[in-house]
Amino acid sequence: MQVSFFKKRVRIQLRRDRAIILICLATSLLFWFFVKLSQEYSSSGEVRLNYYLPPDKAFIQMPPSKIKMNLEGIGWDLLSLHFGSPLEVSIDATNQFGNRLSEQALRLKIEEKLRGEKISITSLDYQNIDLRFENATSKRVPVRLHASLKFEAEHQLRKAPSISPDSVTITGPSSVVDSLVFWPTDSLIREGLKSDETLSQPLLPPDNKSLKLNPTKVEVLLPVELFVEKDFFVPVQVNQVQDSFIIIPYPRIVKLTAVVGMSRFNELEADDFMLEANMEGIEIRSEKDLAPLEITAAPDYVKNIRLAQQSARFTFALKDSLDVPPNPPN
């Protein structure tokens, strides 16, 4: 019984000793923390800049919305600045700074916000901020699609992609806005296309932050379908007329192959094409009897038109020799 009681007394004493040691360590750490924060330190921070301009004015080049700064001060003050509300400075850009905010003027504006704190600014990462502005204007320009599209085998666009809305309103400084003729989308990259797709595509963000876009996104429809080959036999026509001669091409018809989408496969016919023998520069009875063949008319929805042969021979005949004699009287 005595041994058990002794062991219990020892355990209680050890717990008390540990508690005392922990309290001493915590007190020492807290004291060390207070001492450290009472010393001076160097640090970095950030300040947000809010500019005022009348609604009918716009910056030629948007000034920075925040800048970095290097600071020196008591640890307590630096810690309070770091964990407190973001430091913000309001700047009236209309006239008082003469279109340029110097480092000294900006430093004074920041120090006004830091008044009461034992913090000094050692440097700013901007020496001068351009505050030039001019009349604001708006202009509506067409949207241009910037895209890289890859299709599954034998699939292509059946017509140009459509964009909705097809134009965008740009607001900003008149000297910049007036020179704009279109606005591109951000890069659209699609692979393995084999059917229609409708995508929400953002417009390219302006480098000049003083420009505002409305809307900032457009809807792009990519009309994709299967394309197949279709063959025709098309008559060869001659693009040169002689008063007394008839130019006869050989062969008279040539095989033509075109690639067409399935949606218009049945409506495509041979009459939709015109094939001509180019006789330009070829004289009658010349030793040269070959004329190149050219497709001079074709629907805009067909692709990859090719001919079975690229040229045709020709002969000349007198018109009188081909005239048909009148029927003899009864």
C-alpha positions in Angstrom: 0.0 0.0 0.0 2.8 2.4 0.9 4.6 1.7 -2.4 1.5 2.4 -4.4 0.8 5.6 -2.5 4.4 6.8 -3.0 4.2 6.2 -6.8 1.0 8.2 -7.0 2.6 11.1 -5.1 5.5 11.0 -7.6 3.2 11.1 -10.6 1.3 14.1 -9.3 4.6 16.0 -8.6 5.8 15.3 -12.1 2.6 16.7 -13.6 3.0 19.8 -11.5 6.6 20.2 -12.6 5.7 19.8 -16.3 3.0 22.4 -16.0 5.4 24.9 -14.3 8.0 24.3 -17.0 5.4 24.9 -19.8 4.1 28.1 -18.1 7.7 29.4 -17.9 8.4 28.6 -21.5 5.2 30.3 -22.7 6.0 33.3 -20.6 9.5 33.5 -22.0 8.3 33.1 -25.5 5.7 35.8 -25.1 8.2 38.1 -23.5 10.6 37.4 -26.4 7.8 38.1 -28.9 7.0 41.4 -27.4 10.7 42.4 -27.3 11.2 41.4 -30.9 8.1 43.4 -32.2 9.4 46.5 -30.3 12.4 46.6 -32.6 12.7 48.2 -36.1 12.4 46.1 -39.3 12.4 46.5 -43.0 9.4 45.1 -44.9 7.5 45.5 -48.2 3.9 46.4 -48.8 1.3 47.3 -51.4 -1.0 50.3 -51.8 -4.1 50.5 -54.0 -4.6 53.6 -56.0 -8.1 54.9 -56.8 -8.4 57.6 -59.4 -11.1 60.1 -60.0 -12.0 61.4 -63.5 -15.2 62.9 -64.8 -17.4 60.4 -66.6 -16.8 62.0 -70.0 -13.0 61.7 -69.7 -10.7 58.7 -70.0 -7.0 58.1 -69.4 -4.9 57.7 -72.6 -3.0 54.9 -70.8 -4.5 53.5 -67.6 -2.2 54.2 -64.7 -1.4 51.4 -62.3 -4.1 50.3 -59.9 -1.5 49.3 -57.2 2.2 49.7 -56.5 4.7 48.1 -54.2 6.7 50.0 -51.6 9.5 49.2 -49.2 8.9 50.2 -45.5 10.8 50.6 -42.2 9.2 50.7 -38.9 8.4 49.1 -35.5 7.4 45.5 -35.7 4.0 46.1 -34.1 3.1 48.8 -36.7 4.3 46.7 -39.6 2.3 43.7 -38.3 -0.8 45.8 -37.9 -0.4 47.2 -41.5 0.1 43.7 -42.9 -3.0 42.2 -41.2 -5.2 45.3 -41.3 -7.4 46.6 -44.1 -5.7 47.1 -47.5 -4.0 50.5 -47.7 -5.9 52.7 -50.3 -5.1 56.1 -51.6 -7.5 58.3 -53.6 -6.1 60.5 -56.4 -8.0 63.3 -58.1 -6.4 63.2 -61.6 -8.2 66.2 -63.1 -5.7 69.0 -62.8 -3.8 69.1 -59.5 -0.9 66.9 -60.6 -0.3 68.4 -64.1 -0.9 65.1 -65.8 2.0 63.4 -64.0 2.1 62.1 -60.4 5.6 62.3 -59.1 7.1 59.9 -56.6 7.3 62.7 -54.0 3.7 63.6 -54.4 2.6 60.0 -54.2 4.8 59.4 -51.1 3.1 62.4 -49.4 -0.3 60.9 -50.2 0.7 57.5 -48.7 2.3 59.1 -45.6 -1.0 60.9 -44.9 -2.6 57.4 -44.7 0.2 56.2 -42.4 0.0 59.2 -40.1 0.1 58.0 -36.5 2.1 54.9 -37.5 5.8 54.7 -36.8 6.4 53.6 -40.4 8.5 55.3 -43.0 8.6 54.7 -46.8 12.1 53.9 -48.1 11.2 53.5 -51.8 8.4 53.1 -54.3 8.5 51.0 -57.5 7.1 53.9 -59.6 9.0 57.2 -60.0 6.3 59.0 -62.1 2.8 58.0 -63.0 1.3 59.2 -66.3 -2.2 60.8 -65.6 -2.8 62.2 -69.1 -6.5 62.0 -70.2 -8.8 63.1 -72.9 -12.4 63.0 -74.0 -14.0 59.6 -73.8 -15.8 58.1 -76.8 -17.6 54.9 -77.8 -17.5 53.0 -81.0 -19.0 49.7 -82.3 -16.7 47.6 -84.3 -17.1 44.0 -85.8 -15.7 41.0 -83.9 -13.1 38.9 -85.7 -12.7 35.3 -84.8 -9.2 34.2 -83.9 -9.3 30.4 -84.1 -7.2 27.3 -84.8 -9.6 24.5 -85.8 -8.7 20.8 -86.6 -11.3 18.4 -87.9 -11.9 14.6 -87.9 -11.1 13.0 -91.2 -13.4 14.1 -94.1 -15.1 16.7 -91.9 -14.9 20.5 -92.6 -16.8 23.7 -92.0 -19.9 23.8 -94.3 -19.8 27.7 -94.0 -18.0 30.4 -92.2 -18.4 30.4 -88.3 -21.1 32.7 -87.1 -20.6 35.1 -84.1 -23.3 36.5 -81.9 -23.3 39.4 -81.3 -21.1 40.1 -84.3 -19.9 43.5 -83.0 -18.7 45.0 -79.7 -18.9 48.5 -78.2 -15.5 49.9 -77.1 -15.3 52.8 -74.8 -12.1 54.7 -74.0 -9.9 57.6 -75.0 -10.9 59.0 -78.4 -7.4 58.9 -79.9 -7.3 55.1 -79.3 -10.9 54.2 -80.0 -11.1 56.1 -83.3 -8.3 54.0 -84.8 -9.9 50.7 -84.1 -11.6 48.8 -87.0 -12.3 45.4 -85.4 -11.8 43.5 -82.2 -10.5 39.9 -82.0 -11.7 37.1 -79.8 -9.2 35.3 -77.5 -7.6 32.4 -79.2 -10.1 29.6 -79.9 -8.4 26.2 -80.2 -10.5 23.1 -81.1 -9.5 19.6 -82.3 -11.4 16.6 -83.5 -14.4 18.5 -84.7 -17.0 16.4 -86.4 -20.4 18.0 -85.7 -21.8 21.5 -85.0 -20.5 23.2 -81.8 -21.7 26.4 -80.0 -19.1 27.9 -77.7 -19.0 30.9 -75.4 -15.8 32.7 -76.3 -14.2 35.6 -74.4 -12.9 38.6 -76.4 -9.2 39.4 -76.2 -8.7 41.6 -73.1 -7.3 45.0 -74.1 -3.7 45.7 -73.2 -4.7 49.3 -72.4 -6.9 49.0 -69.3 -8.6 52.3 -70.1 -10.5 50.5 -72.8 -13.8 48.9 -71.8 -15.6 46.2 -73.9 -19.3 45.5 -74.0 -19.9 42.6 -74.2 -16.8 40.8 -73.1 -17.9 37.4 -74.5 -19.6 36.3 -77.7 -21.2 33.0 -78.9 -19.5 31.2 -81.7 -21.2 28.6 -83.9 -19.0 26.2 -85.7 -21.1 24.5 -88.5 -19.3 21.2 -89.1 -20.4 18.3 -91.4 -19.1 15.3 -93.4 -17.8 16.2 -96.8 -17.7 13.6 -99.7 -16.6 13.6 -103.3 -19.0 14.0 -106.2 -18.2 13.5 -109.9 -19.6 15.3 -113.0 -18.9 15.5 -116.7 -18.8 19.2 -117.6 -18.7 20.6 -121.2 -15.7 22.6 -122.3 -16.5 26.1 -123.5 -14.2 28.4 -125.5 -13.6 31.9 -124.2 -12.6 33.3 -127.6 -14.8 34.2 -130.5 -13.7 34.3 -134.2 -15.8 35.9 -136.9 -15.2 33.2 -139.5 -13.9 30.3 -137.5 -15.4 28.0 -134.9 -13.0 26.6 -132.3 -13.7 23.0 -131.4 -12.1 21.7 -128.2 -11.3 18.0 -127.7 -12.5 16.4 -125.6 -15.8 18.2 -125.5 -16.5 17.2 -122.0 -14.2 16.6 -119.0 -14.6 14.8 -115.7 -14.7 17.1 -112.7 -14.6 16.1 -109.1 -15.7 18.3 -106.2 -15.9 17.9 -102.5 -19.3 18.9 -101.1 -21.0 18.7 -97.7 -23.7 16.1 -97.2 -26.3 18.8 -96.6 -26.0 20.0 -100.2 -24.9 16.9 -101.9 -28.2 16.3 -103.8 -28.6 19.9 -105.0 -25.1 20.1 -106.6 -25.3 19.6 -110.4 -23.0 19.8 -113.4 -24.7 23.0 -114.5 -23.3 24.7 -111.4 -19.8 24.7 -113.0 -18.3 26.4 -116.0 -15.2 25.0 -117.6 -13.4 27.0 -120.3 -10.5 26.5 -122.6 -8.3 29.6 -122.3 -7.3 30.5 -125.9 -5.7 33.8 -124.9 -2.5 34.4 -126.9 -3.1 31.4 -129.2 -3.2 32.2 -132.9 -5.3 30.5 -135.5 -3.4 27.8 -137.3 -0.6 28.0 -134.7 1.5 24.9 -134.2 0.4 25.0 -130.6 -2.9 23.1 -130.3 -3.2 22.8 -126.5 -5.2 25.2 -124.4 -5.3 25.2 -120.6 -8.6 24.4 -118.9 -9.9 26.8 -116.2 -12.9 26.6 -113.9 -14.5 30.0 -114.2 -17.6 29.4 -112.2 -18.4 27.1 -109.2 -20.6 27.2 -106.1 -18.9 28.8 -103.1 -19.8 25.8 -100.9 -17.8 23.2 -102.7 -14.1 22.5 -102.0 -11.1 20.9 -103.6 -12.3 20.9 -107.2 -10.1 19.0 -109.6 -10.1 18.0 -113.2 -9.3 14.7 -114.9 -7.1 16.6 -117.3 -5.6 20.1 -117.2 -5.7 21.0 -120.9 -7.7 20.3 -124.1 -6.7 20.1 -127.8 -8.5 22.2 -130.2 -9.2 22.6 -134.0 -10.5 25.3 -136.1 -13.3 25.0 -138.7 -14.9 27.5 -141.1 -18.4 28.5 -140.1 -19.6 28.0 -143.7 -18.4 24.4 -143.7 -20.6 23.6 -140.7 -23.7 25.3 -142.0 -26.6 23.0 -142.6 -28.2 23.5 -146.1 -31.8 24.4 -146.2 -34.4 21.7 -146.8 -35.3 21.4 -150.6 -38.7 22.6 -151.6 -41.5 20.1 -151.9 
